[in-house]
Amino acid sequence: MSNRVLVLGAGAAGSVMVNKLAREFRQEIAKEEVEITIQDWTRTM
């Protein structure tokens, strides 16, 4: 079972947070122990 992180908001702060988390948990992500998802409520079509 993997741990999941959900970041709400894909603006500047959300993007920075996801990048920091990705660097912090790089090894765990590679082993598929951690999953990071970023969600934005804006429709882009």
N, CA, C and O atoms as a GROMACS GRO file, in nm:
protein
  180
    1MET      N    1   0.085  -0.118   0.000
    1MET     CA    2   0.000   0.000   0.000
    1MET      C    3   0.089   0.124   0.000
    1MET      O    4   0.187   0.131   0.074
    2SER      N    5   0.054   0.220  -0.082
    2SER     CA    6   0.133   0.341  -0.091
    2SER      C    7   0.064   0.455  -0.017
    2SER      O    8  -0.057   0.454   0.003
    3ASN      N    9   0.144   0.552   0.022
    3ASN     CA   10   0.091   0.674   0.081
    3ASN      C   11   0.057   0.771  -0.030
    3ASN      O   12   0.128   0.778  -0.131
    4ARG      N   13  -0.049   0.846  -0.012
    4ARG     CA   14  -0.093   0.940  -0.115
    4ARG      C   15  -0.098   1.080  -0.058
    4ARG      O   16  -0.142   1.102   0.055
    5VAL      N   17  -0.052   1.176  -0.139
    5VAL     CA   18  -0.057   1.316  -0.103
    5VAL      C   19  -0.137   1.387  -0.212
    5VAL      O   20  -0.108   1.371  -0.331
    6LEU      N   21  -0.236   1.465  -0.172
    6LEU     CA   22  -0.315   1.543  -0.266
    6LEU      C   23  -0.292   1.689  -0.238
    6LEU      O   24  -0.316   1.736  -0.127
    7VAL      N   25  -0.246   1.762  -0.338
    7VAL     CA   26  -0.226   1.906  -0.327
    7VAL      C   27  -0.336   1.972  -0.408
    7VAL      O   28  -0.349   1.949  -0.528
    8LEU      N   29  -0.416   2.055  -0.341
    8LEU     CA   30  -0.525   2.126  -0.407
    8LEU      C   31  -0.475   2.262  -0.451
    8LEU      O   32  -0.430   2.343  -0.370
    9GLY      N   33  -0.484   2.287  -0.580
    9GLY     CA   34  -0.442   2.415  -0.637
    9GLY      C   35  -0.312   2.399  -0.714
    9GLY      O   36  -0.209   2.362  -0.659
   10ALA      N   37  -0.320   2.428  -0.843
   10ALA     CA   38  -0.203   2.413  -0.930
   10ALA      C   39  -0.143   2.548  -0.966
   10ALA      O   40  -0.074   2.561  -1.067
   11GLY      N   41  -0.168   2.647  -0.882
   11GLY     CA   42  -0.107   2.778  -0.904
   11GLY      C   43   0.040   2.774  -0.863
   11GLY      O   44   0.100   2.668  -0.851
   12ALA      N   45   0.095   2.891  -0.843
   12ALA     CA   46   0.237   2.900  -0.809
   12ALA      C   47   0.268   2.825  -0.680
   12ALA      O   48   0.363   2.748  -0.675
   13ALA      N   49   0.190   2.848  -0.576
   13ALA     CA   50   0.217   2.783  -0.446
   13ALA      C   51   0.200   2.632  -0.454
   13ALA      O   52   0.282   2.558  -0.399
   14GLY      N   53   0.097   2.585  -0.522
   14GLY     CA   54   0.075   2.442  -0.536
   14GLY      C   55   0.187   2.375  -0.614
   14GLY      O   56   0.232   2.266  -0.577
   15SER      N   57   0.232   2.439  -0.720
   15SER     CA   58   0.341   2.384  -0.801
   15SER      C   59   0.471   2.378  -0.722
   15SER      O   60   0.545   2.280  -0.731
   16VAL      N   61   0.499   2.483  -0.646
   16VAL     CA   62   0.620   2.484  -0.563
   16VAL      C   63   0.613   2.372  -0.459
   16VAL      O   64   0.712   2.302  -0.437
   17MET      N   65   0.497   2.357  -0.396
   17MET     CA   66   0.482   2.254  -0.294
   17MET      C   67   0.503   2.114  -0.352
   17MET      O   68   0.571   2.031  -0.292
   18VAL      N   69   0.443   2.087  -0.468
   18VAL     CA   70   0.459   1.955  -0.531
   18VAL      C   71   0.605   1.930  -0.566
   18VAL      O   72   0.654   1.818  -0.548
   19ASN      N   73   0.674   2.030  -0.616
   19ASN     CA   74   0.815   2.013  -0.650
   19ASN      C   75   0.899   1.984  -0.526
   19ASN      O   76   0.988   1.900  -0.529
   20LYS      N   77   0.870   2.054  -0.416
   20LYS     CA   78   0.943   2.029  -0.291
   20LYS      C   79   0.916   1.889  -0.238
   20LYS      O   80   1.007   1.819  -0.196
   21LEU      N   81   0.789   1.848  -0.242
   21LEU     CA   82   0.754   1.714  -0.197
   21LEU      C   83   0.820   1.608  -0.284
   21LEU      O   84   0.869   1.507  -0.234
   22ALA      N   85   0.821   1.630  -0.414
   22ALA     CA   86   0.881   1.534  -0.507
   22ALA      C   87   1.030   1.517  -0.479
   22ALA      O   88   1.082   1.406  -0.484
   23ARG      N   89   1.098   1.627  -0.450
   23ARG     CA   90   1.240   1.617  -0.416
   23ARG      C   91   1.260   1.546  -0.283
   23ARG      O   92   1.350   1.463  -0.269
   24GLU      N   93   1.176   1.578  -0.185
   24GLU     CA   94   1.188   1.518  -0.052
   24GLU      C   95   1.164   1.367  -0.055
   24GLU      O   96   1.232   1.292   0.015
   25PHE      N   97   1.066   1.323  -0.135
   25PHE     CA   98   1.027   1.183  -0.138
   25PHE      C   99   1.070   1.111  -0.266
   25PHE      O  100   1.005   1.016  -0.309
   26ARG      N  101   1.178   1.156  -0.326
   26ARG     CA  102   1.223   1.100  -0.453
   26ARG      C  103   1.242   0.948  -0.447
   26ARG      O  104   1.196   0.876  -0.536
   27GLN      N  105   1.307   0.900  -0.344
   27GLN     CA  106   1.333   0.755  -0.335
   27GLN      C  107   1.204   0.677  -0.313
   27GLN      O  108   1.185   0.571  -0.372
   28GLU      N  109   1.116   0.730  -0.229
   28GLU     CA  110   0.989   0.663  -0.202
   28GLU      C  111   0.900   0.661  -0.326
   28GLU      O  112   0.828   0.564  -0.350
   29ILE      N  113   0.906   0.768  -0.404
   29ILE     CA  114   0.829   0.774  -0.529
   29ILE      C  115   0.881   0.669  -0.627
   29ILE      O  116   0.803   0.601  -0.693
   30ALA      N  117   1.012   0.656  -0.635
   30ALA     CA  118   1.073   0.558  -0.725
   30ALA      C  119   1.034   0.415  -0.687
   30ALA      O  120   1.018   0.329  -0.774
   31LYS      N  121   1.017   0.390  -0.557
   31LYS     CA  122   0.977   0.258  -0.510
   31LYS      C  123   0.825   0.242  -0.508
   31LYS      O  124   0.773   0.139  -0.465
   32GLU      N  125   0.755   0.344  -0.556
   32GLU     CA  126   0.609   0.347  -0.560
   32GLU      C  127   0.546   0.335  -0.421
   32GLU      O  128   0.440   0.276  -0.404
   33GLU      N  129   0.614   0.393  -0.322
   33GLU     CA  130   0.562   0.395  -0.186
   33GLU      C  131   0.484   0.523  -0.160
   33GLU      O  132   0.400   0.528  -0.069
   34VAL      N  133   0.509   0.627  -0.238
   34VAL     CA  134   0.442   0.756  -0.223
   34VAL      C  135   0.390   0.799  -0.360
   34VAL      O  136   0.457   0.784  -0.461
   35GLU      N  137   0.269   0.852  -0.360
   35GLU     CA  138   0.206   0.905  -0.482
   35GLU      C  139   0.163   1.048  -0.453
   35GLU      O  140   0.093   1.074  -0.355
   36ILE      N  141   0.205   1.141  -0.538
   36ILE     CA  142   0.169   1.282  -0.523
   36ILE      C  143   0.079   1.321  -0.639
   36ILE      O  144   0.113   1.298  -0.756
   37THR      N  145  -0.036   1.381  -0.608
   37THR     CA  146  -0.131   1.426  -0.708
   37THR      C  147  -0.158   1.573  -0.687
   37THR      O  148  -0.175   1.618  -0.573
   38ILE      N  149  -0.164   1.649  -0.795
   38ILE     CA  150  -0.200   1.790  -0.787
   38ILE      C  151  -0.332   1.808  -0.860
   38ILE      O  152  -0.350   1.761  -0.972
   39GLN      N  153  -0.425   1.877  -0.795
   39GLN     CA  154  -0.559   1.896  -0.849
   39GLN      C  155  -0.589   2.045  -0.860
   39GLN      O  156  -0.569   2.121  -0.765
   40ASP      N  157  -0.635   2.086  -0.976
   40ASP     CA  158  -0.674   2.225  -0.998
   40ASP      C  159  -0.819   2.227  -1.044
   40ASP      O  160  -0.861   2.140  -1.121
   41TRP      N  161  -0.894   2.322  -0.999
   41TRP     CA  162  -1.037   2.327  -1.029
   41TRP      C  163  -1.069   2.404  -1.157
   41TRP      O  164  -1.185   2.410  -1.198
   42THR      N  165  -0.969   2.464  -1.219
   42THR     CA  166  -0.990   2.542  -1.341
   42THR      C  167  -1.000   2.449  -1.462
   42THR      O  168  -0.916   2.360  -1.479
   43ARG      N  169  -1.099   2.469  -1.543
   43ARG     CA  170  -1.109   2.392  -1.668
   43ARG      C  171  -1.018   2.452  -1.772
   43ARG      O  172  -1.018   2.573  -1.793
   44THR      N  173  -0.942   2.368  -1.836
   44THR     CA  174  -0.854   2.414  -1.943
   44THR      C  175  -0.884   2.334  -2.068
   44THR      O  176  -0.838   2.221  -2.083
   45MET      N  177  -0.962   2.392  -2.155
   45MET     CA  178  -0.997   2.326  -2.281
   45MET      C  179  -0.992   2.425  -2.393
   45MET      O  180  -1.018   2.389  -2.508
   0.00000   0.00000   0.00000
